[in-house]
Amino acid sequence: MSDGVEPVLDVRDLKTVFHTRGGEIHAVNSVSFHLRPGELLGVVGESGSGKSVTMMSLIRLLPSPPAEVRSGTVMFGGRNLLKATDRELRRLRGREIGFIFQDPMTSLNPVFTVGFQIIEPLRKHMGLNGAQARSRAAELLDLVGIPDARRRLRDFPHQFSGGMRQRVMIAIALACDPKVLIADEPTTALDVTIQAQILELVKDLRRQLGMAIVWITHDLGVIAGIADRVMVMYGGQVVEQAPVRELFADPRHPYTRALLKTVPSVRGQREPKLKVIEGQPPMLGAHPAACPFRFRCEHAFDRCGDENPLRRDVGHGHDVACHWNPAETMVAHG
């Protein structure tokens, strides 16, 4: 990396397709990114933009078939995870890479106690005996803010509120002290008060444990409050990435600009009507030979339909995949 810090996770040219009766769906198209130790990378975009599929492809959580990770490299700890055996992946999932899913009610097994579901990975991956695992499980519930933790190990998921179930999911993901934590829209189903509590919890845990985090969301407000760097996805590919302050101050891709205009601003005066991104997300049935955003973009021109733009460096750790250059437009009309 330019700052000399080796990434804990380095993804290059990742491509994932789904085989369906109607043909191939190109869900992830040449995605590349890296994650530094201790960094929080926010991944944003509309539903269907490829955020979750990209992250599940990294540790091969997608069912195969219909999914196929067609190409790319995912370097973690000096090894390419796309070449790892199933046994190696089972050892790595949870132990070195933790995953928090969007819906804790469907992610937690309803027939097992919460304690059992935390203790199982501790015994399997960490080699703890029953008493040690139970003590550590209680510590984890306490760490994520669940009161009377030791007693609550005996409770089942349905005995917890939505916010508490999400805290349990975080405890399970943290159980084996992973180097990387992937959180897939973990606060989407929660009310705003509980959502704020979970976000504060994640920030506190990150400071305490120093792990690297990938936070997937469609909510730019969340990203503004917790991320170091932001990766914007559209049509199965990365269209822009930048440090969080740089992205909000100087968005370069028309899609990123349109997303920011859909976010309400809290100020003293009356705000103009929120913008809507007209049109529909692209169909992913063919490998993109042109810009996937061109039909919804107010700046599209002929080249956008002829060539899918590559990401280009615009300075300050900021890159964008777009043929349109706002700086050149301002000069031309200045």
C-alpha positions in Angstrom: 0.0 0.0 0.0 1.1 3.6 -0.5 1.4 4.2 3.2 3.5 1.1 3.7 0.9 -0.8 5.7 0.2 -4.3 4.5 -3.5 -5.0 4.1 -5.1 -7.7 6.2 -7.4 -8.4 3.3 -6.5 -7.8 -0.4 -9.1 -8.5 -3.1 -8.3 -8.4 -6.8 -10.5 -8.7 -9.8 -13.2 -10.7 -8.1 -16.0 -12.0 -10.4 -19.0 -14.0 -9.3 -21.8 -15.3 -11.5 -25.1 -17.1 -10.8 -26.2 -19.9 -13.2 -30.0 -19.7 -13.8 -32.4 -21.2 -16.3 -32.5 -17.8 -18.0 -28.7 -17.6 -18.4 -25.8 -16.2 -16.3 -26.3 -13.4 -13.8 -23.1 -11.4 -13.5 -23.4 -10.3 -9.8 -19.8 -9.3 -9.1 -17.7 -7.8 -11.9 -14.0 -7.3 -11.4 -14.2 -6.0 -7.8 -10.9 -5.0 -6.2 -10.3 -3.4 -2.8 -8.1 -3.8 0.3 -8.7 -3.6 4.0 -5.9 -2.3 6.4 -5.5 -3.6 10.0 -7.9 -1.8 12.3 -9.7 0.0 9.5 -13.4 0.3 9.1 -14.4 0.1 5.4 -18.0 1.1 4.6 -19.6 -0.5 1.5 -22.7 1.3 0.2 -25.1 1.0 -2.7 -28.7 0.1 -3.6 -30.2 -3.3 -3.1 -28.8 -5.6 -5.8 -25.6 -3.6 -6.3 -23.5 -6.6 -5.3 -22.4 -5.6 -1.7 -23.4 -8.8 0.1 -22.6 -11.2 -2.7 -19.1 -9.7 -2.9 -18.4 -10.3 0.8 -20.0 -13.8 0.8 -17.8 -14.6 -2.2 -14.7 -13.9 -0.2 -15.2 -16.8 2.2 -17.3 -18.9 -0.2 -20.5 -18.8 1.7 -22.6 -18.7 -1.5 -24.3 -22.0 -2.5 -22.5 -23.6 -5.4 -24.4 -24.2 -7.7 -26.0 -21.8 -8.6 -23.2 -19.4 -7.6 -19.7 -19.6 -9.1 -16.7 -17.5 -8.1 -15.3 -17.3 -11.6 -12.0 -15.5 -11.0 -9.9 -13.3 -8.8 -7.7 -13.5 -5.8 -8.6 -12.9 -2.1 -5.4 -12.7 -0.1 -5.6 -13.1 3.6 -2.8 -14.1 5.9 -0.5 -14.9 2.9 -3.0 -17.3 1.3 -5.5 -17.0 -1.5 -8.9 -17.9 0.0 -10.4 -18.8 -3.4 -7.9 -21.7 -3.5 -8.4 -22.9 0.0 -9.9 -26.3 0.7 -13.3 -26.6 2.4 -11.6 -27.8 5.6 -9.3 -24.7 5.6 -12.3 -22.5 5.1 -14.3 -24.1 7.9 -11.4 -23.5 10.2 -11.0 -19.9 9.1 -14.7 -18.8 9.2 -15.4 -17.5 12.7 -11.9 -18.1 13.9 -10.2 -15.4 11.7 -13.0 -13.8 9.8 -16.3 -13.1 11.7 -19.6 -12.5 9.9 -22.7 -10.7 11.3 -25.8 -11.3 9.1 -28.6 -8.9 8.6 -31.5 -10.7 10.4 -30.5 -12.2 13.8 -33.8 -14.0 14.1 -33.1 -16.2 11.1 -29.3 -16.4 11.8 -29.7 -17.7 15.3 -30.8 -21.3 15.7 -34.2 -21.1 17.6 -33.8 -24.6 19.1 -30.5 -24.0 20.8 -29.8 -21.7 23.7 -27.8 -18.5 23.1 -25.1 -19.9 25.4 -24.7 -23.1 23.3 -24.4 -21.0 20.1 -21.6 -18.9 21.6 -19.8 -21.8 23.3 -19.7 -24.1 20.3 -17.2 -22.0 18.2 -15.1 -21.4 21.4 -14.7 -25.1 21.9 -14.3 -25.9 18.2 -11.8 -23.1 17.2 -10.2 -22.0 20.5 -9.9 -25.4 22.2 -11.5 -24.3 25.4 -13.1 -26.9 27.8 -16.8 -26.6 28.9 -16.2 -24.4 31.9 -13.7 -22.1 30.1 -16.0 -21.7 27.1 -19.0 -20.9 29.4 -17.0 -18.3 31.3 -15.8 -16.7 28.1 -19.3 -16.8 26.6 -20.6 -14.8 29.6 -17.8 -12.3 29.2 -18.7 -11.8 25.6 -22.4 -11.2 26.4 -21.3 -8.7 29.1 -18.9 -7.1 26.5 -21.8 -6.4 24.1 -24.0 -4.9 26.8 -26.4 -7.8 27.8 -27.1 -7.6 31.5 -27.1 -10.6 33.8 -25.0 -12.3 31.2 -24.3 -15.7 32.9 -28.0 -16.3 33.5 -29.0 -15.3 30.0 -26.7 -17.9 28.5 -29.6 -20.4 29.3 -32.2 -18.4 27.3 -33.3 -19.1 23.7 -33.3 -16.5 20.9 -37.0 -15.8 21.1 -36.5 -14.6 24.7 -34.4 -11.6 23.5 -35.5 -8.4 21.8 -34.4 -7.6 18.3 -31.6 -5.3 19.5 -30.4 -7.9 22.1 -30.4 -10.7 19.4 -28.2 -8.5 17.3 -25.9 -8.1 20.2 -25.8 -11.9 20.6 -24.8 -12.1 16.9 -22.0 -9.7 17.5 -20.8 -11.7 20.5 -20.8 -14.9 18.4 -18.8 -13.1 15.6 -16.3 -11.8 18.2 -16.0 -15.1 20.1 -12.7 -16.2 18.5 -11.1 -12.7 18.3 -11.2 -12.6 14.4 -8.8 -10.3 12.5 -11.6 -9.2 10.2 -15.3 -8.7 11.0 -17.8 -8.4 8.1 -21.1 -6.9 9.1 -23.9 -7.2 6.5 -26.5 -4.5 7.2 -26.7 -5.6 10.9 -28.9 -2.6 12.0 -31.4 -2.4 9.1 -34.3 -4.1 10.9 -33.8 -2.2 14.2 -35.4 1.0 15.3 -33.2 4.1 15.3 -32.6 4.1 19.0 -31.3 0.5 19.1 -29.5 1.1 15.8 -27.6 4.0 17.5 -26.7 1.8 20.4 -25.4 -1.0 18.2 -23.2 1.5 16.2 -21.8 2.9 19.5 -21.1 -0.6 20.6 -19.2 -1.5 17.4 -17.1 1.7 17.7 -16.2 0.8 21.3 -15.4 -2.8 20.4 -13.2 -1.7 17.5 -11.2 0.6 19.8 -10.8 -2.1 22.4 -10.0 -5.0 20.0 -8.4 -3.3 17.1 -10.0 -5.5 14.4 -10.6 -4.5 10.8 -14.3 -4.2 9.9 -16.3 -4.2 6.6 -19.6 -2.6 7.2 -22.2 -3.2 4.5 -25.1 -0.7 4.4 -27.4 1.4 2.2 -27.4 4.1 4.8 -24.9 6.9 4.1 -25.7 8.5 7.5 -24.3 5.4 9.2 -21.2 5.4 7.1 -20.5 9.0 7.9 -20.5 8.2 11.6 -18.3 5.1 11.7 -16.2 4.5 8.5 -12.6 5.5 7.7 -13.0 4.8 4.0 -16.0 4.2 1.7 -16.5 1.9 -1.3 -19.6 2.7 -3.4 -21.0 -0.2 -5.5 -23.4 -0.1 -8.4 -24.3 -2.9 -10.9 -22.0 -5.4 -9.3 -18.9 -3.2 -9.5 -17.0 -0.5 -7.5 -17.7 2.9 -9.0 -16.0 5.0 -6.4 -13.9 4.7 -3.2 -12.3 7.3 -1.0 -11.7 8.3 2.6 -15.0 9.1 4.2 -14.5 12.9 4.6 -13.1 13.1 1.0 -16.1 11.2 -0.4 -18.7 13.4 1.3 -16.8 16.6 0.5 -16.0 15.8 -3.1 -18.0 12.9 -4.6 -16.9 12.3 -8.2 -19.2 9.6 -9.6 -22.7 10.8 -10.6 -24.2 7.8 -8.7 -22.5 8.8 -5.5 -23.6 12.4 -6.0 -27.2 11.2 -6.6 -27.1 9.0 -3.4 -25.9 11.9 -1.3 -28.8 14.0 -2.6 -31.3 11.4 -1.3 -30.1 11.8 2.3 -32.0 14.4 4.4 -29.9 17.1 6.0 -30.7 18.3 9.5 -30.3 22.1 9.6 -32.1 25.0 11.0 -33.7 26.1 7.7 -36.3 24.4 5.4 -34.5 22.0 3.1 -35.4 21.5 -0.6 -37.3 18.4 -1.6 -35.2 15.2 -1.5 -33.9 14.0 -4.9 -34.9 10.6 -6.3 -32.6 8.6 -8.6 -34.9 8.0 -11.6 -34.9 4.7 -13.4 -34.1 1.1 -12.3 -30.9 -0.7 -11.4 -29.3 -2.5 -14.4 -30.1 -6.0 -15.4 -27.0 -8.2 -14.7 -27.6 -10.8 -17.4 -24.6 -9.9 -19.5 -21.0 -9.0 -18.6 -21.0 -5.2 -18.6 -19.4 -3.8 -21.7 -20.6 -0.2 -20.9 -21.1 1.9 -17.9 -24.0 0.3 -15.9 -25.2 3.7 -14.6 -25.5 5.4 -18.0 -29.3 5.1 -18.4 -29.9 6.9 -15.1 -27.0 9.4 -15.4 -27.6 13.1 -16.3 -24.0 13.4 -17.5 -23.9 10.3 -19.8 -22.5 10.7 -23.3 -21.6 8.4 -26.2 -18.4 6.9 -24.7 -20.4 5.7 -21.7 -22.4 3.3 -23.9 -19.3 2.1 -25.7 -16.9 1.4 -22.9 -17.1 0.5 -19.2 -14.8 2.9 -17.4 -11.9 1.7 -15.4 -11.2 3.2 -11.9 -8.8 6.1 -12.1 -6.9 7.9 -9.3 -8.1 11.4 -8.6 -5.8 12.0 -5.6 -6.1 11.9 -1.8 -6.7 8.1 -1.8 -9.7 8.7 -4.0 -10.6 6.8 -7.2 -13.6 6.7 -9.5 -14.9 4.6 -12.4 -16.4 7.3 -14.7 -15.7 8.9 -18.1 -17.2 12.2 -17.0 -14.9 14.6 -15.3 -16.6 17.4 -13.4 -13.4 19.5 -13.2 -13.1 19.5 -17.0 -16.8 20.4 -17.3 -16.4 23.4 -15.1 -13.4 24.6 -17.1 -15.3 24.1 -20.4 -18.2 26.2 -19.1 -16.2 28.7 -17.0 
